[in-house]
């Protein structure tokens, strides 16, 4: 049995029997790294399983009376719903979650990160834009103000591909149409509308776009000129707009847009060239999806260590998915830069409790069925593993969905736990690269941001190797420790930022993953 803490190293051990992990000395469960067979010894553990326990699942190592707390990561993940004996499989049949309370201790553990001097930082080959921001890719985007122009935008992108227009512009990574289902029949004075506008404009101004063409219908609530007036005119040559009604219909609009793409927009984007820039220009979106019981033990804490290293070099990272920090928010509030930052996070938790209650739901409905098959039982357990992606540095700010990131360090952005929706907001906030951990296996990819997918276990990595970029399951296998994997993650981040393609890019993902979060009432 290996005793460790999230983010600390696990040494390699002989593999005569499957291992289990006790993640904190106070834990009364261990986590199986592989299948534990009934009655068979477990390497380093004096307790034998009373029944077959799948990999990633929990086994009790002491007697837990009904109603008593179950501890993992040294934190409460729920209560025993019936007496639990040593060797029992601890999961939905005997673990439940009651109301909980936390000591938020705002900013009590805040610290100053020692940042490496700029002249000593690593570099990557990035695209320095006219406004000073840096991109990791050079796409041309076709964005829509409203769903009514979605088909026209998609047809434009298809025509570009069909006519092989990009053959004349070798420095452009691609033309992508980002369409959505909103933009009209909503109030223009509430947060839902402002959220949509922030999301769209965050992509209009995203440094991974060399230029953007926005297509509207013309009569929608989400008027393009009003967005320009509100957010400010983008640098010359980087933004163009067209409306279907102005051109007199679909065919005329497509022809006009193709003409502008070939003569203005693509030539402007094609002028971009990669140049050496410090890794402090990387803003990393942190995401986990299809998590399992090993995600919070291998991939997430290893990514957290890589994030700490990136932040020491002046970079930034965005943690998101508010429902998936539920029950672990007290660990973030303690690290908040000041009490106001921590209190803002708690206010988001309270908003979510109210929001889901109004819709006849409960925030603890998470984890999903796949998470439970992978060994996660309660949202408290899932959240404790999820926040380890954010490393150990001070939480600098708490952002609304798609609100721009300002400054280096770790930031938190409000979002649902639905991966495409959450990442859409993180990209709009300014992330120019994504790290996505998964245990069950996710095939997510994004345009314009490359997505590095990190497997939590070797079995899934081997089964889905065409979609996985890195394997953190070597930690559970006893082959590597967390710092080893963290170094590999950071190396891959720098390589991908400089142009190396991810598995999802090779597969062609990203045309359908633009999913803005909508909380507006449709009228």
RAFEN-V845894 format. One record per pair of residues at least 4 apart in sequence whose C-alpha atoms are under 6 Angstrom apart, sorted by the first residue. I is the first residue (numbers start at 1). GAP is how many residues later the second one is. D is the distance in Angstrom with one decimal. If there is no record, write none. Layout:
i:I gap:GAP d:D
i:I gap:GAP d:D
This chain:
i:1 gap:19 d:5.3
i:1 gap:20 d:5.7
i:1 gap:43 d:4.2
i:1 gap:44 d:4.9
i:2 gap:19 d:5.0
i:2 gap:20 d:5.7
i:3 gap:19 d:4.8
i:3 gap:20 d:5.4
i:4 gap:19 d:4.8
i:4 gap:20 d:5.9
i:5 gap:18 d:5.2
i:5 gap:19 d:5.9
i:6 gap:295 d:5.6
i:7 gap:294 d:4.6
i:9 gap:472 d:4.9
i:9 gap:473 d:4.9
i:10 gap:471 d:5.0
i:11 gap:470 d:5.8
i:12 gap:466 d:4.0
i:12 gap:467 d:5.3
i:13 gap:465 d:5.5
i:17 gap:25 d:5.7
i:17 gap:26 d:5.1
i:18 gap:16 d:5.7
i:18 gap:24 d:5.9
i:19 gap:14 d:5.6
i:19 gap:24 d:5.3
i:20 gap:10 d:5.9
i:20 gap:11 d:5.2
i:20 gap:12 d:4.4
i:20 gap:13 d:5.6
i:21 gap:9 d:5.2
i:21 gap:10 d:5.0
i:22 gap:8 d:4.7
i:23 gap:50 d:5.2
i:24 gap:49 d:5.3
i:24 gap:50 d:5.1
i:26 gap:48 d:5.5
i:27 gap:44 d:4.7
i:27 gap:45 d:5.1
i:27 gap:47 d:5.5
i:28 gap:32 d:5.9
i:28 gap:33 d:5.6
i:28 gap:34 d:5.8
i:28 gap:43 d:5.7
i:29 gap:30 d:5.3
i:29 gap:31 d:4.3
i:29 gap:32 d:5.4
i:30 gap:28 d:5.5
i:30 gap:29 d:5.4
i:31 gap:25 d:5.9
i:31 gap:26 d:5.6
i:31 gap:27 d:4.5
i:32 gap:23 d:5.0
i:32 gap:24 d:5.2
i:32 gap:25 d:5.7
i:33 gap:22 d:5.1
i:33 gap:23 d:5.7
i:33 gap:443 d:5.7
i:34 gap:21 d:3.9
i:35 gap:18 d:5.7
i:35 gap:19 d:4.5
i:35 gap:20 d:4.6
i:36 gap:16 d:5.7
i:36 gap:17 d:5.0
i:37 gap:15 d:4.6
i:38 gap:11 d:4.9
i:38 gap:12 d:5.2
i:38 gap:13 d:4.3
i:38 gap:14 d:4.8
i:39 gap:9 d:5.4
i:39 gap:10 d:5.4
i:39 gap:11 d:6.0
i:40 gap:8 d:6.0
i:41 gap:7 d:5.4
i:47 gap:40 d:5.9
i:48 gap:39 d:5.5
i:49 gap:38 d:4.2
i:50 gap:37 d:5.0
i:50 gap:38 d:5.5
i:56 gap:237 d:4.1
i:56 gap:238 d:5.2
i:56 gap:319 d:5.2
i:57 gap:236 d:5.9
i:57 gap:318 d:4.2
i:58 gap:32 d:5.3
i:59 gap:28 d:5.7
i:59 gap:29 d:5.6
i:59 gap:30 d:4.8
i:59 gap:31 d:5.5
i:60 gap:26 d:4.9
i:60 gap:27 d:5.2
i:60 gap:28 d:5.4
i:61 gap:25 d:4.7
i:62 gap:24 d:4.6
i:63 gap:21 d:5.8
i:63 gap:22 d:4.7
i:63 gap:23 d:5.4
i:64 gap:19 d:6.0
i:64 gap:20 d:5.0
i:65 gap:18 d:4.6
i:66 gap:14 d:4.9
i:66 gap:15 d:5.4
i:66 gap:16 d:4.3
i:66 gap:17 d:4.5
i:67 gap:12 d:5.4
i:67 gap:13 d:5.1
i:67 gap:14 d:6.0
i:68 gap:11 d:5.3
i:68 gap:12 d:5.7
i:69 gap:9 d:5.9
i:69 gap:10 d:4.4
i:70 gap:6 d:5.8
i:70 gap:7 d:5.9
i:70 gap:8 d:5.5
i:70 gap:9 d:5.5
i:71 gap:4 d:5.2
i:71 gap:5 d:4.7
i:71 gap:6 d:5.9
i:77 gap:303 d:5.0
i:77 gap:304 d:4.9
i:78 gap:18 d:5.5
i:78 gap:19 d:4.4
i:79 gap:16 d:5.7
i:79 gap:17 d:5.4
i:79 gap:18 d:5.8
i:80 gap:14 d:5.6
i:80 gap:15 d:4.8
i:81 gap:13 d:5.0
i:81 gap:14 d:5.4
i:81 gap:15 d:5.9
i:82 gap:12 d:5.7
i:91 gap:4 d:5.5
i:91 gap:286 d:5.7
i:92 gap:285 d:6.0
i:104 gap:226 d:4.6
i:104 gap:229 d:5.7
i:105 gap:229 d:5.2
i:106 gap:227 d:5.1
i:106 gap:228 d:4.9
i:106 gap:233 d:4.9
i:106 gap:236 d:5.7
i:107 gap:227 d:4.7
i:107 gap:228 d:5.3
i:107 gap:229 d:4.7
i:107 gap:230 d:5.8
i:107 gap:231 d:5.1
i:107 gap:232 d:5.5
i:108 gap:226 d:5.1
i:109 gap:225 d:5.2
i:109 gap:226 d:5.0
i:110 gap:225 d:4.6
i:110 gap:226 d:5.9
i:110 gap:227 d:5.7
i:110 gap:284 d:5.4
i:115 gap:197 d:4.5
i:115 gap:198 d:5.7
i:116 gap:196 d:5.9
i:116 gap:197 d:5.2
i:121 gap:192 d:5.9
i:122 gap:156 d:5.8
i:122 gap:157 d:5.8
i:123 gap:154 d:5.2
i:123 gap:155 d:4.2
i:123 gap:156 d:5.2
i:124 gap:152 d:5.5
i:124 gap:153 d:5.6
i:124 gap:374 d:5.1
i:125 gap:149 d:5.3
i:125 gap:150 d:4.9
i:125 gap:151 d:4.6
i:125 gap:373 d:4.5
i:126 gap:9 d:5.8
i:126 gap:10 d:5.3
i:126 gap:148 d:4.9
i:126 gap:149 d:5.5
i:126 gap:372 d:5.8
i:127 gap:7 d:5.3
i:127 gap:8 d:4.9
i:127 gap:147 d:4.9
i:128 gap:5 d:6.0
i:128 gap:6 d:4.6
i:129 gap:4 d:5.5
i:129 gap:5 d:5.9
i:134 gap:73 d:5.6
i:135 gap:72 d:4.4
i:135 gap:73 d:4.4
i:136 gap:72 d:5.9
i:136 gap:361 d:4.9
i:137 gap:71 d:4.8
i:138 gap:34 d:5.5
i:138 gap:35 d:5.4
i:138 gap:70 d:5.3
i:138 gap:71 d:5.4
i:138 gap:72 d:5.3
i:139 gap:33 d:5.7
i:139 gap:34 d:5.1
i:139 gap:35 d:5.2
i:139 gap:36 d:6.0
i:139 gap:70 d:4.7
i:139 gap:71 d:5.7
i:140 gap:35 d:4.8
i:140 gap:69 d:5.4
i:140 gap:70 d:5.7
i:140 gap:71 d:5.1
i:140 gap:72 d:5.6
i:141 gap:34 d:5.8
i:141 gap:35 d:5.1
i:141 gap:71 d:4.6
i:142 gap:35 d:4.5
i:142 gap:70 d:5.9
i:142 gap:71 d:4.8
i:142 gap:72 d:5.6
i:143 gap:34 d:5.9
i:143 gap:35 d:5.1
i:143 gap:71 d:4.6
i:144 gap:35 d:5.7
i:144 gap:70 d:5.5
i:144 gap:71 d:4.9
i:144 gap:72 d:5.8
i:145 gap:71 d:5.2
i:146 gap:36 d:5.6
i:146 gap:37 d:4.2
i:147 gap:33 d:5.6
i:147 gap:34 d:4.7
i:147 gap:35 d:5.5
i:149 gap:67 d:5.4
i:149 gap:68 d:5.4
i:150 gap:29 d:5.2
i:153 gap:24 d:5.9
i:154 gap:23 d:5.5
i:156 gap:98 d:5.7
i:159 gap:4 d:5.9
i:160 gap:5 d:5.3
i:169 gap:101 d:5.7
i:171 gap:99 d:5.0
i:172 gap:98 d:5.5
i:178 gap:336 d:5.9
i:183 gap:39 d:5.2
i:184 gap:36 d:5.3
i:184 gap:37 d:4.7
i:185 gap:337 d:5.6
i:185 gap:338 d:5.2
i:186 gap:336 d:5.3
i:186 gap:337 d:6.0
i:188 gap:5 d:5.6
i:191 gap:4 d:5.9
i:192 gap:327 d:5.1
i:192 gap:328 d:4.7
i:197 gap:4 d:5.9
i:198 gap:4 d:5.7
i:198 gap:204 d:5.7
i:199 gap:203 d:5.3
i:199 gap:229 d:5.2
i:202 gap:4 d:5.9
i:202 gap:226 d:4.0
i:203 gap:225 d:5.3
i:208 gap:240 d:5.8
i:210 gap:59 d:4.5
i:211 gap:27 d:4.2
i:211 gap:28 d:5.9
i:211 gap:58 d:5.7
i:212 gap:26 d:6.0
i:212 gap:27 d:5.0
i:213 gap:26 d:6.0
i:213 gap:27 d:4.7
i:213 gap:28 d:5.5
i:214 gap:27 d:4.7
i:215 gap:26 d:5.9
i:215 gap:27 d:5.0
i:215 gap:28 d:5.6
i:216 gap:27 d:4.6
i:217 gap:26 d:5.1
i:217 gap:27 d:4.9
i:217 gap:28 d:5.9
i:218 gap:25 d:5.4
i:218 gap:27 d:5.6
i:227 gap:4 d:5.9
i:228 gap:4 d:5.2
i:228 gap:5 d:5.7
i:244 gap:5 d:5.3
i:244 gap:9 d:5.6
i:245 gap:4 d:5.9
i:247 gap:5 d:5.8
i:247 gap:6 d:5.5
i:257 gap:4 d:6.0
i:260 gap:4 d:5.2
i:261 gap:4 d:4.6
i:261 gap:5 d:5.4
i:262 gap:4 d:5.8
i:266 gap:4 d:5.9
i:280 gap:33 d:5.7
i:280 gap:34 d:4.4
i:280 gap:35 d:3.8
i:281 gap:34 d:6.0
i:282 gap:33 d:5.5
i:283 gap:33 d:4.7
i:283 gap:34 d:5.3
i:283 gap:148 d:4.6
i:283 gap:149 d:5.5
i:284 gap:33 d:4.4
i:284 gap:147 d:5.3
i:284 gap:149 d:5.1
i:284 gap:150 d:5.5
i:285 gap:32 d:5.9
i:285 gap:33 d:5.0
i:285 gap:141 d:5.9
i:285 gap:146 d:5.4
i:285 gap:149 d:4.6
i:286 gap:32 d:5.8
i:286 gap:33 d:5.3
i:286 gap:149 d:5.3
i:287 gap:149 d:4.7
i:288 gap:148 d:5.3
i:288 gap:149 d:4.6
i:288 gap:150 d:5.7
i:289 gap:149 d:5.2
i:290 gap:148 d:5.3
i:290 gap:149 d:5.8
i:290 gap:150 d:4.9
i:290 gap:151 d:5.9
i:291 gap:4 d:5.7
i:291 gap:80 d:5.5
i:291 gap:147 d:5.1
i:291 gap:148 d:4.6
i:291 gap:149 d:5.9
i:292 gap:79 d:5.3
i:292 gap:82 d:4.2
i:292 gap:83 d:5.8
i:292 gap:147 d:4.8
i:293 gap:81 d:5.5
i:293 gap:82 d:4.6
i:293 gap:83 d:5.3
i:294 gap:4 d:5.9
i:294 gap:162 d:5.9
i:295 gap:4 d:5.3
i:295 gap:5 d:5.7
i:295 gap:144 d:5.8
i:295 gap:161 d:5.1
i:296 gap:4 d:5.2
i:296 gap:89 d:3.7
i:298 gap:158 d:5.7
i:298 gap:174 d:5.7
i:298 gap:177 d:6.0
i:299 gap:157 d:4.8
i:299 gap:173 d:5.1
i:300 gap:88 d:5.6
i:300 gap:89 d:4.6
i:301 gap:87 d:5.0
i:301 gap:88 d:5.6
i:302 gap:180 d:5.0
i:302 gap:184 d:4.9
i:303 gap:86 d:5.4
i:303 gap:183 d:5.9
i:304 gap:84 d:5.7
i:304 gap:85 d:4.3
i:304 gap:86 d:5.0
i:304 gap:87 d:3.6
i:305 gap:86 d:5.5
i:305 gap:181 d:5.7
i:306 gap:180 d:4.8
i:306 gap:184 d:5.5
i:307 gap:84 d:5.9
i:308 gap:83 d:5.6
i:310 gap:5 d:5.3
i:311 gap:4 d:4.5
i:311 gap:5 d:5.7
i:311 gap:98 d:5.4
i:314 gap:94 d:5.8
i:315 gap:93 d:5.4
i:316 gap:92 d:4.6
i:316 gap:93 d:4.5
i:316 gap:94 d:5.8
i:317 gap:93 d:5.0
i:318 gap:93 d:4.9
i:318 gap:94 d:5.5
i:319 gap:93 d:4.7
i:320 gap:92 d:5.6
i:320 gap:93 d:4.9
i:320 gap:94 d:5.8
i:320 gap:95 d:6.0
i:321 gap:94 d:4.8
i:321 gap:95 d:5.0
i:321 gap:96 d:4.6
i:322 gap:92 d:5.6
i:322 gap:93 d:5.7
i:324 gap:59 d:4.9
i:325 gap:4 d:5.5
i:325 gap:58 d:4.6
i:327 gap:53 d:4.9
i:328 gap:55 d:5.7
i:328 gap:56 d:5.4
i:333 gap:9 d:4.4
i:335 gap:59 d:5.0
i:335 gap:60 d:5.7
i:336 gap:5 d:5.8
i:336 gap:6 d:5.3
i:336 gap:58 d:5.7
i:336 gap:59 d:4.5
i:337 gap:57 d:5.9
i:337 gap:58 d:5.7
i:337 gap:59 d:5.2
i:341 gap:56 d:5.8
i:351 gap:4 d:5.9
i:356 gap:5 d:4.9
i:356 gap:6 d:5.5
i:357 gap:4 d:5.2
i:357 gap:5 d:5.9
i:364 gap:15 d:5.6
i:366 gap:13 d:5.7
i:367 gap:4 d:5.7
i:367 gap:12 d:5.7
i:371 gap:5 d:5.5
i:372 gap:4 d:4.7
i:372 gap:5 d:5.6
i:379 gap:4 d:5.9
i:395 gap:15 d:5.2
i:395 gap:16 d:5.7
i:396 gap:14 d:5.7
i:396 gap:15 d:5.5
i:397 gap:14 d:5.0
i:398 gap:14 d:4.7
i:398 gap:15 d:5.8
i:399 gap:4 d:5.8
i:399 gap:14 d:4.6
i:400 gap:13 d:5.8
i:400 gap:14 d:5.3
i:401 gap:12 d:5.8
i:401 gap:13 d:5.1
i:401 gap:14 d:5.9
i:401 gap:24 d:5.7
i:402 gap:23 d:4.4
i:402 gap:26 d:5.0
i:402 gap:27 d:4.6
i:403 gap:26 d:5.2
i:404 gap:25 d:4.2
i:405 gap:24 d:5.6
i:415 gap:7 d:5.3
i:416 gap:6 d:5.9
i:418 gap:4 d:6.0
i:420 gap:93 d:5.7
i:420 gap:95 d:6.0
i:421 gap:94 d:4.9
i:421 gap:95 d:5.6
i:421 gap:96 d:5.8
i:424 gap:90 d:5.8
i:424 gap:91 d:6.0
i:426 gap:5 d:5.9
i:427 gap:4 d:4.6
i:432 gap:17 d:5.6
i:433 gap:16 d:5.2
i:433 gap:17 d:5.5
i:434 gap:17 d:4.5
i:435 gap:16 d:5.8
i:435 gap:17 d:4.8
i:436 gap:16 d:5.9
i:436 gap:17 d:4.7
i:437 gap:16 d:5.7
i:437 gap:17 d:4.6
i:437 gap:18 d:6.0
i:438 gap:17 d:5.3
i:439 gap:16 d:5.8
i:439 gap:17 d:4.9
i:443 gap:24 d:6.0
i:445 gap:6 d:5.6
i:445 gap:59 d:5.0
i:445 gap:64 d:4.8
i:445 gap:65 d:5.2
i:446 gap:64 d:3.9
i:447 gap:63 d:4.4
i:452 gap:17 d:5.9
i:453 gap:15 d:5.3
i:453 gap:16 d:5.2
i:454 gap:15 d:6.0
i:454 gap:16 d:4.8
i:454 gap:17 d:5.8
i:455 gap:6 d:5.7
i:455 gap:16 d:4.8
i:455 gap:17 d:5.7
i:456 gap:16 d:5.1
i:456 gap:17 d:4.8
i:457 gap:16 d:3.7
i:458 gap:15 d:4.6
i:460 gap:4 d:5.9
i:461 gap:4 d:5.3
i:467 gap:36 d:5.3
i:474 gap:5 d:5.2
i:474 gap:6 d:5.5
i:475 gap:4 d:6.0
i:475 gap:5 d:5.0
i:475 gap:6 d:5.3
i:480 gap:4 d:6.0
i:482 gap:4 d:6.0
i:492 gap:4 d:6.0
i:495 gap:5 d:5.5
i:496 gap:4 d:4.4
i:504 gap:5 d:5.5
i:505 gap:4 d:5.9
